Amino acid sequence: MNGTVTGCGYGHQIYVWVLDAAGNALDQVVIGDAYNNPRHISGEKGPGHAQYDLHMNGFELLVVEDNNAGRPVTSQISHVMSSKDWEIPIPWLIEGHYCATEEECIARQGSNSLCLGHYSYEIVFQRTW
């Protein structure tokens, strides 16, 4: 195989994992996005887990509240995780085996032959304290 995806599948989710400093699943942490879309709470899809559905949109996720902390918290904001081919960085497409080279990615973007709408992501937020 040349590293190129030949079938895209049907997935279009962002799987969010929230961990404490020791790497254990952490529930009751509120995840939001930079555009103030609906929030999700870790633990709603299993220990330390939340999930966003992508339907021709994208999210920049961050921790907005930690119900366990007893104080305000901050976090880094993720890069945009999008279902639109043109919003996904080419290195990510190569890493995910959607194309093998930058040239192939650009050509496939130009001919609309990538996986428009069918991308999934996994992101981990981990406490540092």
N, C-alpha and C positions, 0 to 999 in steps of 0.2 A: 504494500500500500504506500502511496506517495504522501501520506499525511493529510489528505484532503477528505473532508466529510462528504459522503455521497448520499446520505439520508439525514435529514434534519431532526426527525422526531416531532413530538408534539409539545414538548415542555416550554414553558414560558413563566418561570418563577424566580424569585430571589429567596434563597434559603438563608435565614439569619440564625446565627448561633451566638449566644451570650455566655461568657465564661467568667469565673472569678479569677483572682491572681494565680491560684494553684491549678487552673485548667478545668475546674468542675463546673457543670451546668448551673446557670444562675437564672432563676425565674423572677418575674415581677419587674423587669427592666423595660421601660417604655422606649420603643424605637419609633422615630419619626423621620420625615424627610425635609429637605431644604425648601420645598414648595408648600409645606403645611398640608399635605395629603393625609388621609386617615393613618392613624398610628396603630401599631401592633405591640403586644406585650409578650416578652419571652415567657415560654411555658405554655402558650396557647396551642402549640403544635407538638408538645412533648417537652421534656426537661431542657430548659435553656433555648428552646427553639421557637421561632416565629417565621412567618412566610408572607411574602408579597407576590401578587400575581401581576404579570406584565401583559398588557394588551395594547400594543403599539404606543407605549409610553416608556418612561424611565424614572428612576429614583436616585437621589443622592441621600443616603441614609446616615443617621447619627443617633446616638443615645440622647434622649431629651429628658429622661427622668429615671431615677433608680429608687424604687419604693423600699429597698433594703438599706439604702445608704444613710438616711436620716439627715441628709444635707443636699444642696444643689450639686449636680454633676455636669461635666462637659465631656465631649468626645470629639475625635476627628470626624470629618464628614467624608464619606466615600466619594469616589469618582462616580459619574453618572453610569448607572447600570441600565442599559437600554435594550429594547427589542428592535430598534431601528439600525440596520446595517451601517449607515453612514455616521452614526453616533458612537460606534464601538471602535476603540483604537485598534489599528491593524496588528500591533503586537499581541493583543488579546485574542484576535481572530486566529492568529498563527498558533498561539499557545493552546487554544481550544481545538486545534486541528480542523478549522473551517476552511483554511487555505494553507499552503505550505510555504509560500514566499510572499513578500510585500507586493511583487508584481502580480502574482495570481490574485491576491486579495483585491487589489485595485481593479483588475480586469473583471473579477466576479461582481464587485460592487457596481461597476459601470454597466454590466449586462443584467443586473438584478437576479443573479444566480447564486446568492448566498442563502441564508435561512431566515429571511425577513419575518420578524414576529416570533420566531421560535429559538430563543436563547434563554438559558438559565444561568444563574449565578449563585455562588455561595460566599457569604461574608461572615467574618467572626469579629465580634467586639469582645475584648478581654480587659477586665480591670487591671490597673497597674498597682493597686494598693490592697 
